[in-house]
Amino acid sequence: MNKQLHGAAALLVLASALAASTGASAQARGDWTVKVGVNKITPKVESGDVSAPALPGTKADVGPDTKPILNLAYFVTDNIVAELDLGTPYRHKLFGAGAIEGTGELGTADVLPPTLFAQYRFFKPDAVFRPYVGVGLTYAYFRRERGSAQLTAVLNTGGPASTFSLKAKAAVSAQIGANFRINERWSIDGGVIATKLKTTATYSTGQTQEMRLDPIAINAGVVFKF
């Protein structure tokens, strides 16, 4: 997480020399923009143990996923922006960890994490390069959780197939990024988002598990100004 954020910050510092370049067009108060691109979410998991009678140290890990994104933004002022991040559901694979590390895939879960940001964009509206920072609220809605045969083998050997659910949660997100203007209407935009997210897994066997997911999202796309 630190390496990714530090790398993004270094890029912004190096590119800030471009801020002196200006043109006829601007992203200013009253403008709307739409961004289309891709986003990779990588959870940084701290897993609790599955409750008894599971083997002590029965933990889980979660893999990354990449999906298209659609972001809408409105310039409240020349520098303050409201941005809504949308997209298709991400599908994450869950794997055994801790005492059951190496047991393979335990299941999959879809998550839809719309996020509303309040952003501050640096420099004047007509600057070619505009870095920004933001803070927002994410709502992580989990659905279509599916357990594997391996999950049944771990939690309910010889019994009915095991299933699970993940509790939907609201979380705080922080954002850093930059926009590079190409012409009057088009620009390129990229950023990094860190979210503090904790949820609870509930299994069909009656057991539960606390999981801190804390995903890091890296995105890039093209922006059109209305």
C-alpha positions as CSV (number, residue, x, y, z in Angstrom):
1,M,0.0,0.0,0.0
2,N,2.7,2.5,1.0
3,K,4.8,1.8,-2.2
4,Q,1.8,2.4,-4.4
5,L,0.8,5.7,-2.7
6,H,4.4,6.9,-2.5
7,G,4.8,6.2,-6.2
8,A,1.7,8.0,-7.1
9,A,2.7,11.0,-5.0
10,A,6.2,11.1,-6.6
11,L,4.5,11.1,-10.1
12,L,2.4,14.1,-9.1
13,V,5.4,16.0,-7.8
14,L,7.4,15.4,-11.0
15,A,4.5,16.3,-13.3
16,S,3.5,19.5,-11.4
17,A,5.9,21.5,-13.6
18,L,3.3,21.1,-16.3
19,A,0.9,23.2,-14.3
20,A,2.3,26.4,-15.8
21,S,1.0,25.4,-19.2
22,T,-2.4,26.8,-20.0
23,G,-4.9,26.8,-22.9
24,A,-8.2,28.2,-24.0
25,S,-10.3,25.4,-22.4
26,A,-10.9,24.7,-18.7
27,Q,-12.6,22.4,-16.3
28,A,-14.3,25.0,-14.2
29,R,-17.4,25.8,-12.1
30,G,-20.6,24.3,-13.5
31,D,-18.9,21.8,-15.8
32,W,-19.8,18.1,-15.9
33,T,-17.3,15.3,-16.9
34,V,-17.6,11.6,-17.5
35,K,-14.7,9.2,-17.2
36,V,-14.5,5.8,-18.7
37,G,-11.7,3.4,-17.9
38,V,-10.5,0.4,-15.9
39,N,-10.0,-0.1,-12.2
40,K,-8.1,-2.9,-10.4
41,I,-9.0,-3.6,-6.8
42,T,-6.5,-5.4,-4.6
43,P,-7.7,-6.3,-1.1
44,K,-5.0,-6.0,1.7
45,V,-6.6,-8.7,3.9
46,E,-6.2,-9.1,7.6
47,S,-8.3,-12.1,8.4
48,G,-9.7,-13.2,11.7
49,D,-10.2,-16.9,12.5
50,V,-13.4,-18.8,11.7
51,S,-15.2,-19.3,14.9
52,A,-15.3,-22.7,16.7
53,P,-15.4,-25.6,16.0
54,A,-13.2,-24.7,13.0
55,L,-9.5,-25.6,13.3
56,P,-7.7,-22.7,15.2
57,G,-6.0,-20.3,12.7
58,T,-8.6,-21.0,9.9
59,K,-8.3,-17.8,8.0
60,A,-9.0,-16.5,4.4
61,D,-7.4,-14.4,1.8
62,V,-9.1,-12.5,-1.1
63,G,-7.7,-12.1,-4.7
64,P,-7.8,-9.0,-6.9
65,D,-10.1,-8.2,-9.8
66,T,-10.2,-5.6,-12.7
67,K,-13.3,-4.2,-14.2
68,P,-14.5,-1.2,-16.3
69,I,-15.5,2.0,-14.5
70,L,-17.8,5.0,-15.1
71,N,-17.2,8.1,-13.1
72,L,-19.4,11.2,-13.2
73,A,-18.1,14.5,-11.8
74,Y,-19.6,18.0,-11.3
75,F,-17.4,21.1,-10.6
76,V,-19.1,22.9,-7.7
77,T,-16.4,25.5,-7.9
78,D,-13.2,25.8,-10.0
79,N,-11.4,23.7,-7.5
80,I,-14.0,21.7,-5.6
81,V,-15.5,18.7,-7.3
82,A,-18.2,16.1,-6.5
83,E,-17.4,12.8,-8.1
84,L,-19.5,9.6,-8.2
85,D,-17.5,6.4,-9.0
86,L,-19.6,3.6,-10.5
87,G,-18.9,0.4,-12.5
88,T,-19.8,-3.3,-12.9
89,P,-19.6,-5.7,-9.9
90,Y,-16.1,-7.1,-9.1
91,R,-15.8,-10.8,-8.6
92,H,-13.2,-11.8,-6.0
93,K,-11.9,-15.3,-5.2
94,L,-11.5,-16.4,-1.6
95,F,-8.6,-18.6,-0.7
96,G,-7.6,-20.6,2.4
97,A,-5.0,-18.9,4.7
98,G,-3.4,-19.4,8.0
99,A,-3.9,-23.0,9.2
100,I,-5.6,-23.9,5.9
101,E,-3.2,-22.1,3.6
102,G,-2.7,-24.1,0.4
103,T,-6.2,-25.7,0.5
104,G,-7.2,-23.7,-2.6
105,E,-10.2,-21.7,-3.6
106,L,-12.9,-21.5,-1.0
107,G,-15.4,-19.6,-3.0
108,T,-16.2,-16.4,-4.9
109,A,-18.1,-13.2,-4.0
110,D,-19.3,-10.3,-6.1
111,V,-19.1,-6.8,-4.7
112,L,-20.5,-3.5,-6.0
113,P,-18.7,-0.5,-4.3
114,P,-20.2,2.8,-5.5
115,T,-18.2,5.8,-4.0
116,L,-19.1,9.5,-3.6
117,F,-16.0,11.7,-3.4
118,A,-15.5,15.4,-2.4
119,Q,-12.3,16.4,-4.4
120,Y,-10.0,19.3,-4.4
121,R,-8.3,20.0,-7.7
122,F,-5.1,22.0,-7.6
123,F,-4.0,24.9,-9.9
124,K,-6.2,27.1,-12.2
125,P,-9.0,25.6,-14.2
126,D,-7.1,26.1,-17.5
127,A,-4.0,24.3,-16.4
128,V,-3.0,21.3,-18.5
129,F,-2.0,19.3,-15.5
130,R,-4.3,19.2,-12.4
131,P,-3.5,16.9,-9.5
132,Y,-6.2,16.3,-7.0
133,V,-7.0,14.7,-3.6
134,G,-10.3,13.5,-2.3
135,V,-12.2,11.9,0.6
136,G,-15.3,9.9,0.1
137,L,-17.8,7.3,1.3
138,T,-17.9,3.8,-0.2
139,Y,-20.8,1.4,0.2
140,A,-19.6,-2.2,-0.4
141,Y,-22.6,-4.3,-1.3
142,F,-21.7,-8.0,-1.5
143,R,-23.8,-10.5,-3.4
144,R,-23.8,-13.9,-5.2
145,E,-21.4,-15.4,-2.6
146,R,-20.7,-19.0,-3.7
147,G,-18.9,-21.7,-1.6
148,S,-16.7,-24.3,-3.2
149,A,-16.4,-28.0,-2.5
150,Q,-13.2,-27.1,-0.7
151,L,-15.1,-24.8,1.7
152,T,-17.4,-27.8,2.5
153,A,-14.4,-30.0,3.1
154,V,-12.9,-27.4,5.5
155,L,-16.1,-26.5,7.5
156,N,-18.5,-29.4,7.1
157,T,-16.7,-32.6,6.0
158,G,-19.1,-35.2,4.9
159,G,-22.1,-32.9,5.3
160,P,-24.3,-30.7,3.0
161,A,-22.5,-28.1,0.8
162,S,-21.4,-25.0,2.8
163,T,-22.3,-21.5,1.8
164,F,-21.5,-18.1,3.2
165,S,-22.6,-14.4,3.1
166,L,-20.7,-11.2,3.5
167,K,-22.2,-8.2,5.3
168,A,-22.6,-5.0,3.3
169,K,-20.7,-2.1,4.9
170,A,-20.1,1.6,4.5
171,A,-16.4,2.7,4.6
172,V,-14.2,5.8,4.3
173,S,-12.0,6.2,1.2
174,A,-9.1,8.5,0.4
175,Q,-8.1,9.4,-3.1
176,I,-5.1,10.9,-4.9
177,G,-4.8,11.4,-8.7
178,A,-4.2,13.7,-11.6
179,N,-5.9,14.9,-14.8
180,F,-3.9,15.7,-18.0
181,R,-5.8,17.8,-20.5
182,I,-5.4,16.8,-24.2
183,N,-7.8,19.4,-25.9
184,E,-10.9,21.3,-25.3
185,R,-13.1,18.3,-24.4
186,W,-10.8,15.4,-23.7
187,S,-8.3,14.5,-21.0
188,I,-6.6,11.5,-19.4
189,D,-7.1,10.8,-15.7
190,G,-5.6,8.3,-13.3
191,G,-5.6,7.7,-9.5
192,V,-5.2,5.6,-6.5
193,I,-7.9,5.0,-3.9
194,A,-7.4,3.5,-0.4
195,T,-10.5,2.2,1.5
196,K,-10.8,1.2,5.2
197,L,-13.3,-1.7,5.0
198,K,-14.2,-4.4,7.5
199,T,-16.9,-7.0,7.1
200,T,-18.2,-10.2,8.6
201,A,-18.5,-13.6,6.9
202,T,-21.4,-15.8,8.1
203,Y,-21.3,-19.5,7.1
204,S,-24.2,-21.9,6.7
205,T,-22.6,-24.0,9.5
206,G,-23.4,-21.1,11.9
207,Q,-19.7,-20.0,12.2
208,T,-18.6,-16.4,11.6
209,Q,-15.4,-14.7,10.6
210,E,-14.3,-11.1,10.9
211,M,-12.3,-9.8,7.9
212,R,-10.5,-6.5,7.3
213,L,-10.3,-6.1,3.5
214,D,-8.7,-2.5,3.2
215,P,-8.6,-2.6,-0.7
216,I,-6.3,-0.5,-2.8
217,A,-7.8,0.5,-6.2
218,I,-5.7,1.8,-9.1
219,N,-7.6,3.3,-12.1
220,A,-6.9,5.0,-15.4
221,G,-9.3,6.3,-18.1
222,V,-10.3,9.0,-20.6
223,V,-12.5,12.0,-19.6
224,F,-15.0,13.9,-21.7
225,K,-16.2,17.4,-20.6
226,F,-19.8,18.4,-21.3
